[in-house]
């Protein structure tokens, strides 16, 4: 177990919160809020263009019933990206640790 002398950034019980601690916490909240907003922006844009992406990439030319399949493939492709993120987090997380 490390002591406060070994880890100067560690806080002990009863230590007052400093202005630097508040500033660091505020920056962390702002940074995570920006990241979350960008993530939701990505979801909204992809969902808004799902019909266009489906028509351009997944519907065969001249097919009547390909619209439903195209939409399913479009959202399936988007869903696979979330599975790949989990896989990447496991691989890169174990490497980084």
N, C-alpha and C positions, 0 to 999 in steps of 0.2 A: 504494500500500500504506500502510495507516495505522500509526502508531506507538502505543506504549503511552500517550504523553502525550496523543494525540488521542482515544484510546478508553480511559478509565480502567478499564472493566470487562474489557478484554482481558487474557488471561494470557499471559505469555511463558514460554518454555522454562526450566525450573528454578525457577519461582516456587513457593513452598510453598503447599499447600492450606490455606486458612483455615477457621475454624469457620463463617463466613458462607457460604463455598462449599459446605460439607457441608450446612448447613441449607437452602440453596437447592436443592441436588440432592435432598435428602430430600423437600422439599415437591413437587418436580416428579414424583418417583416416586409419592408418595401421590396426587396429583391425577390422574395418568394411570391409576393402579390403580382409583380410584373411577370414572373414566369408562369403563374397560374393564368393570368389574363391572356398571355400569348398562346398557351395551350388551348384555352377555350376558343380563341380566335381561329386557330387551326381547325378545330372541330366544326365551327360554324361555317367557315368558308368551304370546307370539303362537303359538308351536308348541303349547302346552298348550290354547289355545282355538281351534285351527284347525278342529276338527270343529264347534264351535258357530258360529263365524264362517261356515263353509261352509254350514251348514244355514240360517242366518238371511239371508245375503246372496246366495249364489250358486246354490243349488239351486231349480229351479222347483217350484212346489207340485204335488204329486201325481205327480211323475216317479219312476220306478223306478231308472233308470240314472244319475240325476243326481248321485249321491254322489261317484263318482270324479271327474267333471268339476268338481264343487264344490270338492273338496279341491285339485285341480290349479290351479283359478283362485285359491283362497285363497293357496297357496304361491307362485303366479306373481305375485300382487299384492305379496306380501312381497319377492320377488326383484326386482321392478321398483324398489322403494325403494332397493336397493343401486345400481342403475344411475343413478337420479336423484341419489344422493349423489355419484357420480363426476362427473356433469355439473355439479352445483352446485359441486364443488371446483374444477373447471377454470374455470368462469365467475367465481366469487367469488375464487378464488386469483389469477387474472390481474388482477382488479380491485383486490384488496388489495395486490398487489405493485406 
